[in-house]
Amino acid sequence: MMLGMRRTAAAAVVGAVAARGAYRLLSVRTPGGAGRWTRANNRGRDVTLLEGPAVSVGIAAAALVAPGIPARVRVAGCGAALGAGAVGLHDDLNERGTSKGFRGHLTALARGEVTTGAVKILGIGATGLAAGAALRRDPVDRVLAGVVVAGAANVINLFDLRPGRATKAALIGGAAGLRRGTVFGAAALGAAAALLPEDLGERAMLGDAGANALGAALGVATAASASRGRLVAVAATLAALTAASEKISFTKVIAATPPLRFLDELGRIGPDQNLVPGSSSGSSTGSGQRAPESRADRAAAPPQDELPHG
């Protein structure tokens, strides 16, 4: 028991150190320049996408070097984090097409339009199946494990619409795994938690790269030792959440549920701290705060729950 707790804690520390180190290195030596990685979040504030690849690399590194992780989980976890992170990053940096959502991208693909979102869906599916093949021996279990890995990658990404939300959802969802001593799950959560202050402070965001990598890693941690019955249950739950996201706004549900709203807003910058002085995001007053929006501006803007944090 004590050894398992130590290994779990050590894995979380390794993931955190690796992610922070990757983030610092990328911040100093940013490929293509900082501008290529800068996006406006849901409040119009400029943030960097570098958190995503840093989390992906941190998880992969922890999978390889953290103590107490079985060999098959090392292979599957490293591959899932890098694979899901890579296709997510491709979508982050080269987004093409106006289709949104799982159904929207597949509908566009059926018309012959290959969006970056469709590439991501296919890439994550392939990554999930490869991870499932590495984790399980039975063919049915391999497919179910693949569905869990790919489904978790997608579902965590669905929560990346506000600062810190995806990481908080992962921490809550992964708590049960930590109680069971899932060492690799702890490594993945440690990597994401290490950069949570940057996310909540609206300096960086996970984007598809980080959210997909984090979700895929948690899927690997779950699928590694789950019974077939649990694999079926988890896969069904993830599929239901994905289907629900096509009809229901998670942001509206969270806003209408006080306990969820409290957790969602915990640690986040308040509305009176919308922009730091000197920021170039949006129109501003002389003090550096965003100028109040006119009624016409609000009418022209897209719904806030459709604007991703990342």
N, C-alpha and C positions, 0 to 999 in steps of 0.2 A: 504493500500500500504506500509506504513512505517513499520507496524507490520510484514508484509510478508517479507520484506527485512531484518528485524532484525532476524527473525526466520531462514531465509536462511543463513545469515552470522553466526548465532550461531551454526547451524547444521554443517557448514563447519569447524568451529573451533573445535567442539566436535570430528568430524571425524579425524581432523589433530592431535589433542592431543592424541586420543585413538591409532592411528596408530604409532605415535612416541613413545608412552609409550610401546606398544607391541613390537616394534622393539628393543628398548633398553633392555627390559626384556629378549627377545629371544637372544640378543647378549651377555648378561651376563650369562644366563643359557641356552645354546644352546643344545637342545635335541640330544643326540648321538654324540656330539662333533662338532666343526666347520668344520672338514673335510667332514662330511656327507653332508653339505650344500654348499660346494664350487664347483663351476663350472667355466670353461673357457668361456669367452664371445667371440664375433665375432672377436676380435683382439687378442685373446689368453690370456687375462688378467683374473686373478682369482678374482671372485666376489662371494658374498654370495646370496643364495636364500631366506634368511630370510625376505627380503622386501615383498615377496608374502604373506606369512601367516600374517605378521604384517598388511598389507593393508586389508586383508580379515577380520581379527579380528576387526580392526578399524572401518570398514564399519558396521559390525554386531553390535558392541557396540553402534555406533552412531544411528543405526536404533532403538535400544531399549531405549536410554535415551535422544536423541536430542529432543528439544521442537518442537511442531507443526506438527509432522508426524502422519497421521491417523493410527488407530490400524491395519487395514488390510495391510497397507504398511509396518508397523513395522514387522509384522509376515513374509510377503513375502520377504521383503528386508533382514532381518536377515537370513532367511532360504536360500535365493538365494546366499548371500555372502559366507556363511559357506559351503553350498552344493557344489557350483561351485569351491570354493577355495579348498575344501577337495579332490575332484577328480583331480583337477589340480595339487595339491601337490603330490598325489599318482603318477601321471605321471612324475613330476619333479624328485622325489626321486627314483623311481623304473622303469624307462623307459625300456620297453621290446619290441623287434621287430624292423625291419628295415623300415617298412612302414611309409610314410610321407603323411600328408595332409588328409583332410576329406575323399576323395575318396579312398586313399591308405589304411586307417584303415578299412573302410567298406569292401573293396575288400578282405583284409586279413581275416576279420571276416567271410566272405562268404566261405572262404577256410577252416574255422575251426581254424584259428590262432587268439587267443584273445590277442591283443596288449594292452598296457596300454593306448594308444591313443583311442582305441575302447571303453575301460572302461570309459574313460573320456567323449567321445561323448554320450554314453548311460546315464552316470550319469548326465551330464549337461542337456540332454533332459528331464530326469525325474525331475530334479530340476526346469527347466523352466515350465513344466506342473503343478507342485505343486504350484509354485509361481502364475501362471495364475489362478489356482483354488481359491487361497486365495484372489486374486485381483478383479476378476470379477464374476458376477452372471450368465450371459448368457453362455450356453455351447460353442457356437461358439466363443464368445469373450474370453472365458477361453483358448481355444486352440490357438487362435491368440496371446493372451498375452504370452502364454508359448513359442510360436515360437519366439516372439520378445526377451524374456529374454534369451533363449538358443542361438539365433542367435547373439545377442549383445555380449554374453560371448565369442563366437567363434571369432567374427570379431575383437574385441579389442585384442585378443590373436594373431591374424594374424599380428598385427603391432609391436609386441614385438620382433623385430629382431635387433634393435639398441638401445643404451642407451637413455631412456627418450621418445622414439617414441610412445609407447602405451599410456602413461599418457598424452602426448600432444594431441594425437588423441582423447582421451576421453574428455579432456578439451575443444577442439574445437567442438566436437560433442555434448557435454553436455551444451554448452553455451546457446542454444535456450531454454533448460529446465530451466536454471537459470533465464532467462528473464521472464519465466512464473511462477517463484516462486516455482519450484519443490524442496522442502526442503530436501527430502531424496537424490535426485541427488546431491545437494550441499554437503551433508555429505560424499557421496562416493568420489566426486572429491576432497574434502578437505583431506580425508585420503590418496589418491594417491599423491596429490600435496605436502603433508608434507614430503614425502620420495623421491620426484623428485631429490633433490640435491644428494642423495646417488646414484641414478640411473645414472644421468648425469656424476657424478664423477667416475663412474665405480667401485664403492665399493659394490654395491648390484644391484639386478635385480628383476623385478616383477615375472618372470617365469610364468608358466601356472597358478599357484595358485593365484597370484595377478591379472594377466590380466583377467582370467576367472571370478574372484570375482568382479572386477571392472566393466567389461562388463555386467555381470548379474545384478548388482545393477542399472546400468544405464538403462537396459532393464526394470526393475521393475519400476523405476521412470517414464519411458515413458509410459508403459502399464497401469499404475494406473488410469490415467484419459483420455487417448486417445479415440477418437471416433472409431467406427469400421472401418471407411474408413481410418483413420490414422494408425490403427493397420495393416491393409492390406498393406498400402503403405510402412510402416517401415519394415514389415516382408519381403516384396518383395525386398526392397533395401538390406537388410542384406543377403538374399539368393543370390542375384546377386553378391554381394561382395565376398561371400564365393565361388561361382562358378568361378568368375574371378580369384581368388587367385590360382586356380588349373592350370591356363593357363598363367597368367601374374605375373611377379615379381613386387610387390609393391615397393621394394627397387629401382629397375631400373627406374620405373615411377617417383618416388620422386627425384632421382638423375638427371633425365632429365628435370625436371620442376623447374626452378630457385626459384620461391616463396616457393614451397614446400621444396626444398632443404635447403633454408635459415632457415625456421622454424624447419626442422628436425635437423639441425646442431647447432641451437641456444643453447648455454650453455654447449655444449658437449666439452670434452677434445680434444685438437688438436692432430694431428699426431706426433708432437714432444714431446708429453707427454704420449707416449704409455704405458710405464711401470714406476712405481715408483721405486727408488732404493731399492734393497733387495727383489723385487718380484721374485717368482719362476716360473712365467709363461713364457714359451718359452725360447729360448736361449737368452743370454744377453751378453753385453760387460761389462767391468769392471765398467762402470758408471751406470749400472743398466738399460740402454736402450736395447730394443730388437736389436739383430744383424740383419743387412739387409738380406732379404730372397734371396736365389739364384733363378735362373730361374727354376731349377729343383724342388725346394721347392714349388714355385708357381704353377707349373704344377701338382704336386702331391696333392695339397690342394683342398678341395671341393670349389665350387663357393661361394663367400662371401655372396651372397644374400640368400644362403641356410643355412648359419650358424646363428643360433638364438643368439640374445643378451641374451636370457634366455633359 
